[in-house]
C-alpha cells in the first residue's frame, strides 16, 4: 500500500486481504518435550507452543494450510492441529512407531510411515480415520507423494529400498533399491520427475527417476545426511548433515554440491517459505532453528524453539483468521 503524506487514512479502509492475511508459519516438532513450536516467518519469532502426543517427529501441512498432521512416534498416533487456532482438534491411532507424514496434493489423504510395524497408514482427512494399512519394506522411514498424487514413495531404512505405492489402489506396485545404505528422508522435485533420497550410512544422496524408478546417480554429501528439501523452483536440493552440522546445497541440474552451509548442531528437518527465499533448519541438539537466505546461502538468524527440534513444515500460503472475509471452510 502506498503511503500518502499529509493524509490521515484509517486502517479500516484497507482491503480485507490486507487486514486479515497472516504470514506463512513454520511448524517445528520438538521430540523431547512433546510440543510443536509455531514460528511467524515474517518476524522469525515463536508465536505459540502446542502440546501434542508423545515424541513428535514428522509434520506435514495440508495444501490449503488449514491443518498440520504430526506423527507422535511413541504415542502410535497422529495429532491434528487446526492452524487457525493452533490447537489439537483430534488424535488418530495409527501403526506402531509412526515416523513421518505426507499429504496428497488434493489434501484428501495423509500417508503415515509406521517404522516399527513395517507399514503405512492411510488417513482420510475428511473423517480423520485410518481407511487402510499398507505393508511395505523393513523400517519405513519417510514418505513423499508425487505432484500428480498418483504415487507415494516410501524409504525403507532397514532394507535399503523404496516402496512405490499406487495411491488409487493403495498397493505397492514396485520396490526400488535405494542406491545407498540407510535411506532416510526423501523429496520429489516440483515437476515430479526426480526423487532425492538421503542415505545416512553411505554419506550420499541418491537421485531417482520417477519415470523408470531407477537410480540415476548418487551425490556425495556430508557426514550422516538426514533431511532433504527442494526449493519451490526445483533448482536446488538442501541436505542436512547430522555429524557435520552443515547443509549441502545440490544443483539439481548438474547434481553437484555447489556450497556447504554451517548451521547448528545435529541438523535434521528442512522446509522452505512459499517463495523459496528462505530455508528453515531444525537443529536437534541446539534446540534452535537456523534460517538460511537461499539467495546468499548464509544463515541470517537463529531461533530458539523447544527441546530437540526435529521436523519442520511451513504453511503453503497465508491463512486468513477465523470469521474473516478470506477464511476458507476447507483445509
C-alpha positions in Angstrom: 0.0 0.0 0.0 1.3 3.5 -0.9 1.9 6.0 1.9 0.0 9.2 1.4 1.9 12.0 3.1 -0.3 14.6 4.9 -3.4 12.5 4.8 -4.9 10.6 7.7 -6.1 7.3 6.4 -7.9 5.0 8.8 -6.5 1.4 8.8 -10.1 0.2 8.4 -10.2 1.2 4.7 -7.6 -1.4 3.9 -8.8 -4.3 1.8 -10.0 -7.4 3.7 -6.9 -9.3 2.4 -4.5 -6.7 3.8 -6.4 -6.5 7.1 -6.6 -10.2 7.7 -3.8 -12.1 5.9 -1.2 -13.8 8.1 2.3 -14.5 7.1 3.5 -18.1 6.5 4.2 -20.0 9.7 6.7 -22.8 10.3 5.6 -25.7 12.5 8.5 -27.4 14.3 8.2 -30.7 16.2 10.1 -30.9 19.5 10.6 -34.6 20.3 11.8 -34.3 23.9 9.1 -32.0 25.3 6.2 -33.3 23.1 5.4 -29.9 21.6 5.2 -28.1 18.3 6.7 -24.6 18.1 5.0 -22.2 15.7 7.2 -19.6 14.1 6.0 -16.4 12.3 8.2 -16.3 9.3 7.8 -12.6 8.9 9.3 -11.8 12.4 11.1 -15.1 13.0 9.7 -15.3 16.4 7.9 -18.2 18.1 4.3 -17.2 18.5 2.9 -20.2 20.3 3.8 -23.7 21.5 1.3 -26.5 21.1 1.3 -29.7 23.2 0.9 -32.8 21.1 1.5 -36.5 21.5 4.5 -38.5 22.8 7.7 -37.9 20.9 6.6 -36.0 17.8 8.8 -36.5 14.7 7.3 -35.7 11.3 4.9 -33.0 10.4 3.0 -32.2 7.2 0.6 -29.4 6.3 -2.5 -29.7 4.1 -2.3 -27.9 0.7 -4.5 -25.0 1.8 -2.7 -24.7 5.1 -5.6 -25.3 7.4 -4.3 -28.3 9.3 -1.0 -29.8 10.4 -0.6 -33.6 10.9 2.1 -34.6 13.4 3.4 -38.2 13.8 3.6 -39.0 17.5 6.2 -41.8 17.5 5.9 -43.2 21.0 2.2 -42.5 21.1 1.5 -44.5 18.0 -0.8 -41.7 16.8 -1.1 -38.6 14.7 -2.1 -35.3 16.2 -4.2 -33.0 14.0 -3.6 -29.3 14.6 -6.0 -26.6 13.4 -3.6 -23.9 12.2 -6.1 -21.1 12.6 -6.5 -21.7 16.4 -3.2 -23.7 16.8 -4.9 -26.3 18.9 -5.0 -30.1 18.5 -8.5 -31.0 17.3 -8.2 -34.8 17.2 -5.7 -37.6 17.7 -5.7 -40.5 15.3 -4.4 -44.0 16.2 -2.1 -45.4 13.6 0.6 -48.2 13.5 3.5 -48.9 15.7 6.2 -46.2 15.8 5.0 -43.6 13.3 7.8 -41.5 11.8 6.7 -39.2 9.0 3.6 -37.9 7.2 2.8 -36.7 3.7 -0.4 -35.2 2.4 -1.8 -35.8 -1.1 -2.0 -32.7 -3.4 -5.8 -32.7 -3.1 -5.5 -32.8 0.7 -7.9 -35.7 1.0 -5.4 -38.3 2.4 -2.4 -38.5 4.7 0.2 -41.2 4.4 2.0 -42.1 7.6 5.1 -44.4 7.8 5.0 -46.8 10.8 8.6 -47.7 11.4 8.2 -50.5 13.9 5.2 -52.0 12.1 6.7 -52.1 8.5 3.5 -50.4 7.2 1.9 -47.2 6.0 -1.4 -45.9 7.5 -3.7 -44.1 5.1 -5.8 -41.4 6.7 -9.0 -39.9 5.2 -8.5 -36.3 6.2 -12.2 -35.6 5.9 -13.1 -38.0 8.7 -9.6 -38.2 10.2 -9.8 -42.0 10.4 -7.4 -44.7 9.0 -9.0 -46.3 6.0 -6.3 -48.8 5.1 -2.9 -50.1 6.2 -0.3 -51.0 3.5 2.5 -53.4 4.2 5.9 -52.0 2.9 9.6 -52.7 3.5 11.7 -53.0 6.6 11.7 -49.9 8.7 9.7 -47.4 6.7 11.1 -44.0 7.5 9.8 -41.2 5.2 7.1 -40.7 2.6 6.5 -38.3 -0.3 3.6 -38.0 -2.7 4.1 -37.1 -6.4 2.7 -33.7 -7.5 0.1 -35.6 -9.6 -0.9 -37.5 -6.5 -0.8 -40.9 -8.2 2.1 -42.4 -6.3 3.6 -42.4 -2.8 7.3 -43.2 -2.3 8.4 -44.8 1.0 12.0 -45.1 2.1 12.7 -48.4 4.0 15.7 -47.6 6.2 16.5 -51.2 7.3 16.5 -52.9 3.9 17.8 -50.1 1.7 14.8 -49.9 -0.6 11.9 -47.7 -1.6 8.4 -48.9 -1.9 6.2 -47.4 -4.6 2.5 -47.2 -3.7 -0.3 -46.7 -6.3 -2.5 -44.2 -4.4 -5.6 -45.3 -6.4 -5.4 -48.9 -5.2 -3.2 -48.3 -2.1 -1.0 -51.2 -3.1 2.8 -51.5 -3.5 3.5 -51.7 -7.3 7.3 -52.0 -7.1 10.3 -51.9 -4.8 13.4 -49.9 -5.8 17.0 -50.3 -4.5 17.8 -47.0 -2.8 21.3 -46.8 -4.2 22.8 -46.3 -0.7 22.8 -47.6 2.8 20.2 -46.4 5.3 17.8 -44.4 3.2 16.1 -41.8 5.3 14.3 -38.7 4.1 13.3 -38.0 0.5 11.9 -35.1 -1.5 10.3 -35.0 -5.0 11.1 -32.2 -7.5 8.1 -29.9 -8.3 7.9 -31.3 -11.8 7.6 -34.8 -10.4 10.5 -36.2 -12.4 13.1 -37.0 -9.8 13.4 -38.0 -6.2 16.3 -37.1 -3.9 17.0 -39.6 -1.1 19.4 -39.2 1.8 21.5 -42.3 2.6 22.8 -41.8 6.1 25.2 -44.8 6.3 26.9 -44.1 2.9 27.0 -40.3 3.2 25.4 -39.6 -0.1 22.1 -38.7 -1.8 20.5 -40.9 -4.4 18.8 -39.3 -7.4 15.9 -41.5 -8.7 13.9 -41.1 -11.9 10.2 -41.4 -11.3 9.7 -42.5 -14.9 12.0 -45.5 -14.7 12.0 -45.9 -10.9 15.8 -46.4 -11.1 18.7 -44.6 -9.6 20.2 -42.0 -12.0 23.2 -41.0 -9.9 24.4 -40.6 -6.3 25.8 -37.3 -5.0 28.3 -37.2 -2.1 27.1 -35.2 0.9 28.3 -34.5 4.4 28.7 -36.8 7.4 25.4 -38.7 8.1 23.0 -36.9 5.7 19.4 -36.8 7.1 16.9 -34.2 5.9 16.3 -33.1 2.4 14.1 -30.4 0.8 13.8 -29.0 -2.7 13.3 -25.3 -3.5 9.9 -24.4 -4.9 11.5 -23.7 -8.3 13.1 -27.1 -8.3 16.6 -25.8 -8.9 18.3 -26.8 -5.7 18.2 -29.5 -3.0 19.2 -28.7 0.6 20.5 -31.7 2.6 21.1 -31.6 6.3 24.2 -33.5 7.6 23.9 -34.6 11.2 27.5 -35.2 12.2 28.9 -32.3 10.1 26.5 -29.7 11.4 26.1 -28.4 7.9 23.7 -28.2 4.9 24.9 -29.4 1.5 23.3 -27.5 -1.4 22.9 -29.5 -4.6 22.3 -28.0 -8.0 19.6 -30.3 -9.4 20.6 -29.6 -13.0 24.2 -30.8 -12.5 23.6 -32.9 -9.4 26.7 -31.5 -7.8 27.2 -29.8 -4.4 27.7 -26.1 -5.0 28.1 -25.0 -1.4 28.1 -26.2 2.2 26.5 -24.0 4.9 27.4 -24.3 8.6 24.3 -24.4 10.8 23.6 -25.7 14.3 24.3 -29.0 16.0 22.7 -32.2 14.6 20.5 -30.5 11.9 17.5 -32.5 10.8 14.4 -31.2 9.1 14.3 -28.6 6.3 11.5 -26.6 4.9 11.1 -23.6 2.6 9.0 -20.5 2.6 6.4 -20.4 -0.2 8.6 -18.0 -2.2 11.6 -20.2 -1.6 13.7 -17.3 -0.4 14.4 -18.9 3.0 15.1 -22.4 4.3 14.3 -23.3 8.0 16.6 -26.0 9.5 15.8 -27.8 12.8 19.0 -28.2 14.9 18.1 -31.0 17.3 21.0 -30.7 19.9 21.0 -26.9 19.9 17.2 -26.5 20.4 17.2 -24.0 17.6 16.1 -23.4 14.1 18.6 -21.8 11.6 17.1 -19.6 8.9 19.1 -19.6 5.6 18.8 -16.9 3.0 18.7 -19.0 -0.2 20.0 -16.2 -2.3 23.2 -15.9 -0.4 23.2 -19.3 1.2 24.1 -17.8 4.6 22.4 -18.2 8.0 20.6 -14.9 8.8 19.1 -15.7 12.2 18.8 -18.5 14.7 15.6 -19.0 16.6 15.3 -20.8 20.0 12.5 -23.4 20.0 11.6 -26.4 22.1 13.6 -29.4 23.3 15.2 -31.4 20.5 13.5 -30.0 17.3 13.2 -32.5 14.5 10.6 -32.0 11.8 9.7 -28.7 10.0 6.8 -27.8 7.7 5.7 -24.4 6.5 2.2 -23.3 5.6 2.0 -23.1 1.8 0.1 -19.9 1.7 -1.3 -17.2 4.0 -4.1 -18.5 6.2 -6.9 -16.0 6.9 -8.0 -15.6 10.5 -11.3 -17.2 11.6 -14.5 -15.4 10.6 -12.6 -13.1 8.2 -13.8 -12.3 4.7 -10.9 -14.5 3.4 -11.4 -17.5 5.7 -11.9 -20.8 4.0 -14.1 -23.7 5.1 -11.7 -26.3 3.6 -8.2 -27.2 4.8 
